[in-house]
């Protein structure tokens, strides 16, 4: 291919306009704020596409950041996500040190949103967590990842099922400030070729894929949140399992709405045995709202459990002066997601819309007061914890 055969760069970016057209599937397509937010989301996903399509390949895997405080399309704030491409045609060694985080979660699966074909059925999915790993005295581990376990192999093993094309890890923390993240490497044991220089045709094809990624991701996530709203309306939870997600995790989504001067109270019983649980706020486009400098999520470590053994969370634009404030970061509409992971029951939460001035009338009488000074310290600790974690 000669230079004269290469069209202007913008000719390869036409699919970005398809992402713009997805604004029609938002809740307020004529709202200038919504349009600007979606434009920002498109640029976020487009920039992430460089990691997805140019960083590594199945014969030469390497970690790329997946979702985090910058790439915010739906991340759990407790999780640090890493991604590496894999293939059923190869074998891999995943090794490293577990650290001291609450959980280390590892899975193989079909393509990620906008990266190949996403598997909604879970047929190509396989996962393990750190409780299934063989750890030495220092917390080191070694896992074989392949289509089949070799005869006589007795070590830790994670299968690559037909259709799987990526490996995802979640470093899931409870106490952000004091837990230590894992360190890991992935090696292809059957690689035969050096990592090559890409041809012009390969580069241009990958640029096209980058441009397609925002639209593919938005189609998936807009549809997911719109379906919740269509099924149960607003301020009502719809617990669900997701086929291409953690096999032991129940998700608890709801579309929320409230006006200025109001708040929403999330109430739920708690499982007796609860290995992990959390809550987070998303915007109207399925992005996790700011969660380093906002108290927009909580988990089983940070959350205050009331004297009656229940959880009461409060979605509000301003500090309500009570525990478990879920700061919506300026949004009065969006989604809230909870998770029960490996719990002995899956309580169904409720959500109540009340005037902010009457909030305490709807909470247990002994609900503590959180002073502005206490809230400021809570936020300081959160920022420190978030910034000390590996994020990319």
Beta strands, then each sheet from edge to edge (+ up, - down):
strand 1: 64-65
strand 2: 79-85
strand 3: 92-97
strand 4: 103-109
strand 5: 126-129
strand 6: 140-146
strand 7: 156-159
strand 8: 166-172
strand 9: 183-188
strand 10: 238-240
strand 11: 249-257
strand 12: 262-268
strand 13: 274-282
strand 14: 297-299
strand 15: 311-316
strand 16: 325-327
strand 17: 333-343
strand 18: 350-355
sheet 1: 1+ 2- 8+ 4- 5+
sheet 2: 7+ 6+ 3- 9+
sheet 3: 10+ 11- 17+ 13- 14+
sheet 4: 16+ 15+ 12- 18+
end
